[in-house]
Amino acid sequence: MDMELPNLPDWLFNLSFITIMPMVCLPFLALGLYIRFKTRIFIFCYKHSKEGSYTRNFFEKFKDDDEFQESVITRAMAADTIYMLAEALLFNIIVDKEFGDELLTRIVSCIFIFLILGTGVFLSYESLSRWFAKQKREQKTSV
């Protein structure tokens, strides 16, 4: 391979286990931290929002009103889907400059990447909803 691609750096062909492991593990670690951040961000915002602020009022309504909570989660899911499809469509238009056979492939690849990255804002709302449900269960058992 070195003879066929002479422009590649020499260290690429002399990699040992110690140098390969960080390159393999780092993306998985970053992905795990990213998903953990997405699941905790709204919980953090709720805990650190000031009483009477718009954010706190929104989260309180989200916590207390089950219909509102379901509506927000459904809209988040719809928005994530629309965003993902629009992203695939725009990427196809920018790269291919037309609608072609590759659009379906781009949509499927965007869905795959979208799921690996933990969806959009839906994951954050769903984790907040589950956290509120856990808090309610703990309050009922402690009383």
N, C-alpha and C positions, 0 to 999 in steps of 0.2 A: 504494500500500500504506500510505503514511503517513496517507492520508485515512481508510482503512478501519480501521486499528489505531492510533489516536492515542496509546495508552498506551506504545507502544514508544519507546525512547530515540532521540534524533536521531542519535547517533554510529553507530547501526546502519546508517543509510542513507548515511553519508558515509565508508564504509570504503575505504581504499586498499589496494594490493597489500602495502605494508609492514606494515599492521596485520592483514591477513588471513593472511599466511604463518605467523606464530607460532601463530595459532589452529588452523591446519590441520596444521602440523608437530608441534606439542607432543604431541597424543595419540599419534601414531605413534612419536615418540621415547620417550614414557613406556611404550608397549606393548613396544617393542624392549628397553628397559632391564629391564622386568619379566620378559620371557621369558629374557633373558640371566641375570638373577638366579636364576630357577628352574633353569636348566641348570647353574649354578655353585654353588648353595648346599650340596649334599651333598659336593661335592669340597672346598669350603672347610671343612666340618665334619670331614671325614676328615683333612685336613691339620693341623687345629688341635685334634684330640682328643688327650687324654692317653693314654699307654700304659697298658693295663690297665683303662681305663674301659669302661663298658657300650657306649657309642657306638663306641669304637675296636674292641672285640671284635665288635660287629655288622658294622661295615664290613669288618673282616678276614675274617669268615666270608662276607660277601657277595662279597668279592674272590676267595676261594679255592674256595668251594663252588659249582659251576655249577648244581646242582639247587636249592640254597637261593636263588641269585640269580634263577633262573627263577621259583621260587615267589613270591618277594617282588614281582617285576615283574608277575606274573599277578594277585596279590592287589591290588596297587596299581591295576592297570587295572580290576579288578572293583569296587574301592572307589570309584574315580573315577566309573564308570558309575552305580553305585547312588546316589552322592551327587548326581550331576547329575539323575537321574530324580526323586529325592526332592525336590530343590530345585524342579524344575518342577511337581511335584505340589503341594507346599506353597504355592508362589506362586499356583497356580491356585485352591487352596482359599481362601487369604487374600483374593485379589482378587475372584474370582467367587462365593465362598461355596458353590460346588457343583461337581460334575463336569459338564462340558459339552463342547461341540464345540471349545472353545478349548484344551483340554488338549493335543491333538496339536500345535497351533500353538505352544504354550508349550514343549513338549518339543523340537520342531525348533529353535526359537529358542535354547533353552538349549544344545542340542548345538552350534549355530553359534557362540555366544558362548564356550562351553567350549573349542572347537577354536581359536578366535582367541586366547584367553588362554593357550594352550599346555597344555591339559588340567589335571589336578590334580597329584598327587604323582608320577604315572607318568613325566612328563617328567624330573623330577629323578632318579628311579631309573634311567631309561634312559640319561641322560647320564652318570651315575656308572658304569654298566656299560660304556659305550663308552670312558670315560676309563681304567677299569681294563684293558680289552682293549688299548687303545693303549699303556699302560704295560708290559703283558706283551710286546707285540710289540717295543717299544723295548729291553727287557731282553734278549730273545732275539737281536736283531740286534747288540747291543753285546758280547755274550759270545762 
